[in-house]
Each structure stands twice: as C-alpha cells, then as structure tokens.
Amino acid sequence: MATHTSVPAPIHDNTIGGLAIAAIGIGLFAIVLCWFPFLGVLAIPIAVIALIIALIGFFIARARGGVATMLPIVAVSVAVLAVIITFFCLGGSFHGMRQGLQHPAGQSMPSAAK
C-alpha cells in the first residue's frame, strides 16, 4: 500500500514586492505632479513618502538575507529621482516667479553697463 504525502507549497511573501511597486507608483506620480505649476509643492511630500516606503521595502529585503532586493533598489532609485526632479522643477518655477516680480511685463530688463 503506497502512502501519499503532500508537501506544502512554499509560502511567498509579497510584502517586499508590494512595497516596492507602491513606492515606484507613488514616485512616478510625484514626478508627473511636479511639472504642474503650484501643484509641484505637493510633489515633495509625496516623493518623500515614496522614498520612505522604498527604504522600508529595501531594509525588509536585506533583513531576509538579501532575497529579492532588485525591485526595492529600483523603487529607491525612482523615489530619489522624484525628489531631485521635484526640487529642480520648483527651483525653476520660483526663479521664474521672482524674475517676473522684479521685472513686470512691459518693462525692459536692465542692460549690461556700457
């Protein structure tokens, strides 16, 4: 009489992948949002949240022996890129507004000294 033993399927924890994918999506949303005037200010905290989520996913992956670290690394990269692009976009926007306030439309810009 043959006995049949079943081996339980390995349990896959999708926590790391879920955090990484969420961080990538939030980071991409922050990158898109930063291009809109005045809404770009909202992109900074959103990008920082994406970075925090990505780092949590990365550290969880490292704590589990370095298993599946590629997706969290991509998530951290997208989140850092979102923070950098947001700061550059906001810096350009604020510089343009400052120039517009200093030299309103219809006034000529001061020329170089002769």
Residue pairs with C-beta under 8 A, 6 or more apart in sequence:
15 57
15 60
16 57
16 60
16 61
16 64
16 67
16 68
16 71
16 72
17 68
17 71
19 53
19 54
19 56
19 57
19 60
19 72
19 75
20 54
20 57
20 71
20 72
20 74
20 75
21 71
21 75
22 53
23 50
23 51
23 53
23 54
23 57
23 72
23 75
23 76
23 78
23 79
24 50
24 54
24 74
24 75
24 78
26 46
26 47
26 49
26 50
26 53
26 79
27 47
27 50
27 51
27 54
27 75
27 78
27 79
27 81
27 82
28 78
28 82
29 46
30 43
30 44
30 46
30 47
30 50
30 82
30 83
30 86
31 43
31 47
31 78
31 81
31 82
31 85
31 86
33 39
33 40
33 42
33 43
33 46
34 40
34 43
34 47
34 82
34 85
34 86
34 89
34 90
35 89
37 93
40 86
40 89
40 90
40 93
41 90
43 82
43 86
43 89
44 83
44 86
44 87
44 90
46 82
47 79
47 82
47 83
47 86
48 83
50 75
50 78
50 79
50 82
51 76
51 79
51 80
51 82
51 83
53 75
53 79
54 72
54 75
54 76
54 78
54 79
55 76
57 71
57 72
57 75
58 69
58 72
58 73
58 75
58 76
60 72
61 67
61 68
61 69
61 72
62 69
103 109
